[in-house]
């Protein structure tokens, strides 16, 4: 007997988003609902369900000293990283993207890459996995939360450049291109940035 998906459909995600904007739900309530669902998403689900859940889960991120970009409940004193105007704007962008995905679903089908990250000192981070609807090739830039020391840092990530594509396109070899701060860059694939 197969396991039935407990993931919400797009209308339920939109309903939570609108309730947040209208003030019927708090950021913390919406994030607490979405966060555990993000972990259940697989490559074969609707990319817009994953996108919507990820956005809702992240709206509790704050911009405060020593906590930039972290999800902390209850939030410490500080401003939310994304103001309510951005929450509203992202809903409209998500709705538009849903229309685009429905018009050409093959373009948006998610793939899972294996990634290798050799470091300048000759060592290599453990092989990782990256799920995305973007197709990456030689020379492309990839935003990744992992730094060259193998750790994720509060509110910061690293831009990696694809230096090789192996195993029929399933394995990307990355090198560090530049560090970035969450407050300067949105972490999203290049074909989804506006």
C-alpha positions as CSV (number, residue, x, y, z in Angstrom):
1,X,0.0,0.0,0.0
2,X,1.5,3.3,-1.1
3,X,2.0,6.2,1.2
4,X,-0.5,9.0,0.4
5,X,0.9,12.5,0.1
6,X,0.0,14.8,3.0
7,X,1.2,17.9,1.0
8,X,-1.3,20.6,0.5
9,X,-2.5,21.7,-2.9
10,X,-1.9,25.1,-4.4
11,X,-5.3,26.6,-3.2
12,X,-4.5,25.7,0.4
13,X,-1.1,27.4,0.1
14,X,-2.7,30.4,-1.4
15,X,-5.3,30.5,1.4
16,X,-2.6,30.5,4.1
17,X,-0.7,33.2,2.2
18,X,-3.8,35.4,1.9
19,X,-4.7,34.8,5.6
20,X,-1.2,36.0,6.5
21,X,-1.6,39.2,4.4
22,X,-5.1,39.8,5.8
23,X,-3.9,39.4,9.4
24,X,-6.0,36.3,10.1
25,X,-2.8,34.3,10.7
26,X,0.6,35.4,12.0
27,X,3.9,34.8,10.3
28,X,4.7,32.3,13.0
29,X,1.5,30.3,12.5
30,X,2.0,30.1,8.7
31,X,5.7,29.3,9.1
32,X,5.0,26.5,11.7
33,X,2.5,25.0,9.3
34,X,4.7,25.2,6.2
35,X,8.1,24.2,7.6
36,X,7.5,20.5,8.3
37,X,5.8,20.2,4.9
38,X,8.9,21.4,3.1
39,X,10.8,18.4,4.3
40,X,8.2,16.0,2.8
41,X,8.5,17.4,-0.7
42,X,10.2,15.2,-3.3
43,X,11.5,15.9,-6.8
44,X,8.3,14.7,-8.4
45,X,5.9,17.1,-6.7
46,X,4.5,20.3,-8.3
47,X,7.4,22.8,-8.2
48,X,5.0,25.5,-7.2
49,X,3.8,23.6,-4.1
50,X,7.5,23.4,-3.0
51,X,8.0,27.1,-3.9
52,X,4.9,28.3,-2.0
53,X,5.8,26.2,1.1
54,X,9.4,27.4,1.1
55,X,8.2,31.1,0.9
56,X,5.7,30.7,3.7
57,X,8.2,28.9,5.9
58,X,10.7,31.7,5.5
59,X,8.5,34.7,6.3
60,X,9.6,34.6,10.0
61,X,13.2,35.3,9.1
62,X,14.4,38.4,10.9
63,X,17.1,41.0,10.4
64,X,18.6,41.5,13.8
65,X,22.2,41.5,15.1
66,X,23.4,37.9,15.4
67,X,20.2,36.5,14.0
68,X,20.1,37.6,10.4
69,X,18.1,35.2,8.3
70,X,17.5,32.7,11.1
71,X,14.1,31.2,11.8
72,X,13.6,31.6,15.5
73,X,10.3,31.1,17.4
74,X,9.4,33.4,19.1
75,X,11.3,35.9,17.0
76,X,13.8,38.0,18.9
77,X,13.6,41.8,18.7
78,X,14.3,42.9,15.2
79,X,12.5,43.6,11.9
80,X,11.4,40.8,9.7
81,X,13.7,40.3,6.8
82,X,10.8,40.6,4.4
83,X,8.2,43.3,5.1
84,X,4.5,42.6,4.5
85,X,4.7,44.5,1.2
86,X,7.2,41.9,0.0
87,X,5.0,39.1,1.3
88,X,2.2,40.5,-0.9
89,X,4.4,41.0,-3.9
90,X,5.7,37.4,-3.6
91,X,2.2,36.1,-3.6
92,X,1.5,37.9,-6.9
93,X,4.7,36.5,-8.4
94,X,3.9,33.0,-7.1
95,X,0.4,33.2,-8.8
96,X,2.0,34.4,-12.1
97,X,4.6,31.6,-11.9
98,X,1.8,29.1,-11.3
99,X,0.3,30.1,-14.7
100,X,3.7,29.8,-16.4
101,X,4.3,26.4,-14.9
102,X,0.9,25.2,-16.0
103,X,1.5,26.5,-19.5
104,X,4.9,24.6,-19.9
105,X,5.3,22.0,-17.1
106,X,8.3,20.3,-18.7
107,X,10.3,23.4,-18.4
108,X,9.7,23.5,-14.7
109,X,10.1,19.9,-13.9
110,X,12.5,19.5,-11.0
111,X,15.8,17.6,-11.2
112,X,18.1,16.5,-8.5
113,X,21.8,17.1,-9.0
114,X,24.5,15.5,-7.0
115,X,27.1,18.1,-6.3
116,X,30.9,17.9,-5.6
117,X,32.6,20.9,-4.0
118,X,36.5,20.6,-4.1
119,X,38.2,23.2,-2.1
120,X,41.3,25.3,-3.0
121,X,43.4,23.4,-0.4
122,X,42.8,20.1,-2.2
123,X,40.2,18.7,0.2
124,X,36.6,18.2,-0.8
125,X,33.3,18.7,1.0
126,X,31.1,15.6,1.3
127,X,29.0,15.1,-1.8
128,X,25.7,16.9,-1.6
129,X,22.4,17.0,-3.3
130,X,20.5,19.9,-4.8
131,X,16.9,19.9,-6.0
132,X,15.9,22.6,-8.5
133,X,13.9,23.3,-11.6
134,X,16.9,25.1,-13.1
135,X,19.1,23.3,-15.5
136,X,22.8,24.2,-14.8
137,X,25.7,23.9,-17.2
138,X,29.4,24.8,-17.3
139,X,30.1,28.3,-16.0
140,X,26.7,28.8,-14.4
141,X,26.4,30.3,-10.9
142,X,24.7,28.4,-8.2
143,X,23.6,29.9,-4.9
144,X,24.3,27.5,-2.0
145,X,24.0,28.0,1.7
146,X,27.2,26.0,2.4
147,X,30.5,27.8,2.7
148,X,33.9,26.4,1.7
149,X,34.5,25.3,5.4
150,X,31.5,23.0,5.0
151,X,29.2,25.0,7.3
152,X,26.2,27.1,6.9
153,X,26.6,30.6,8.4
154,X,23.9,32.8,9.9
155,X,22.2,34.6,7.1
156,X,25.0,34.1,4.7
157,X,25.7,31.8,1.8
158,X,28.1,31.3,-1.1
159,X,27.9,31.6,-4.8
160,X,29.5,28.6,-6.5
161,X,30.4,28.3,-10.2
162,X,29.9,25.1,-12.2
163,X,33.4,24.0,-13.3
164,X,32.4,20.5,-14.7
165,X,29.3,18.5,-15.5
166,X,29.7,14.7,-15.2
167,X,27.7,11.5,-15.2
168,X,25.4,12.6,-18.1
169,X,24.6,15.9,-16.4
170,X,23.6,14.4,-13.0
171,X,26.8,15.5,-11.2
172,X,27.9,19.2,-10.9
173,X,31.4,20.1,-9.8
174,X,31.4,23.5,-8.1
175,X,34.0,26.0,-7.0
176,X,33.6,29.1,-4.9
177,X,32.8,32.2,-6.8
178,X,31.8,34.7,-4.0
179,X,30.3,34.9,-0.6
180,X,27.0,36.7,-0.1
181,X,24.7,37.9,2.6
182,X,21.0,37.0,2.7
183,X,20.2,40.7,3.0
184,X,22.0,41.3,-0.4
185,X,20.8,38.4,-2.4
186,X,17.8,36.2,-2.6
187,X,18.8,32.5,-2.8
188,X,17.1,31.3,-5.9
189,X,18.2,29.8,-9.2
190,X,19.2,32.3,-11.9
191,X,16.2,31.5,-14.2
192,X,13.8,32.3,-11.4
193,X,15.3,35.6,-10.4
194,X,13.5,38.7,-11.6
